[in-house]
């Protein structure tokens, strides 16, 4: 309840509750500081999940097939 992260980096595709589910929970949180948390969706399923779908779900950014961790900070 007191932890306030600076950013969310979440895998979009997982076996059960995935990043899409998570970001929707965050965007529906009653606390404005949680709802406005910057969120990046990451996936290696670049053909199955498109940036538009990730953004529509509530992610601010979308990164497909991460080749290098440096791609997140650049």
N, C-alpha and C positions, 0 to 999 in steps of 0.2 A: 504493500500500500504506500510505502514511502519512497521506493526506488523509482527514479525518473531517468530512463535511458535517453541518450542524445539522438540515437537513430536505431531503426530496426532493419536488419539484413536477414531476410528469410528465404529459404528454399521454397519455390512455388509448388513443386510436385513432391508429395510425400505419400506413403501408403494410406494413412487414415486422415487425420486432421492436418491439412497442409497449409501452406503460406496464404493461399486465397482465403481459407477459413479464418486464419489468424488476423489478417489485415482487416477483414470485415468486422471481427470482434473489436479491434482497436478503433476503427472508424465509428462504431456504434457505442463506444464507451461514454458514460455520462460526464466524465471529466474532460474539459476542453484541452487540457495539457496533454492528455493521452490521445485524444482524437486527432490532434495536430502533429503527432510524432512523425517525422520524416521516415518513409519506408521504402526500401529497395527490395524488389523481388529478383531472385537469382534462379536460373534453371539451366540444365543441360538439354532439356526437351525443347529445343528451339523450334522444332517443326510442329509440335503439339500445342504449345502455349505461345501465343503471340503477345507482343508488347501491348497492343490495344486492350486485350482481355485482362492483362495484369493491371494496367492503369485503370480500367473500368472497375476492377474489384477494389481499388483503393490504394494501390502502390503509387508512389510519386515517381519512381524510377524503375527501369527494367534492365537487367543485364543477362544476356543469353550466352551460354557456353563459355564460362569463365576460363580463360587460358592462363591468367596470371592474377594473383592477389592484388597486384599493383593497379589493375583495371578498376578496382573499387575506389581507390583514393585519387585517381587521375581525373 
